[in-house]
Amino acid sequence: MGVSRLKVMSQLDIAERRKPQDGKIAFKRFGPLDVELRIAIHSDSQRHGGVVMRVLAAGKRPSRSTSSASAPRRCNRSSG
């Protein structure tokens, strides 16, 4: 799936490539829950972009507590 398609689905400006943008896509009746997909799109100085997607239960405020699902994962690699 391309970045432009995600921008269209989350009602963002597809022509804007320099400024970061935030949006959301609501999925109704996804199993027993309504699900919301939060989209954050950013770019760097070399015009390479990145997309961050978060899956949330719709209508609920995200908790600020750290859990294993929301904590960043780190890989420890041994040198040798």
Secondary structure, DSSP 8 states (H G I E B T S, - for coil): --HHHHHHHTT--TT--SS-EEEEEEEEEETTEEEEEEEEEEE-TTS-EEEEEEEEETT-----S--TTTS---------
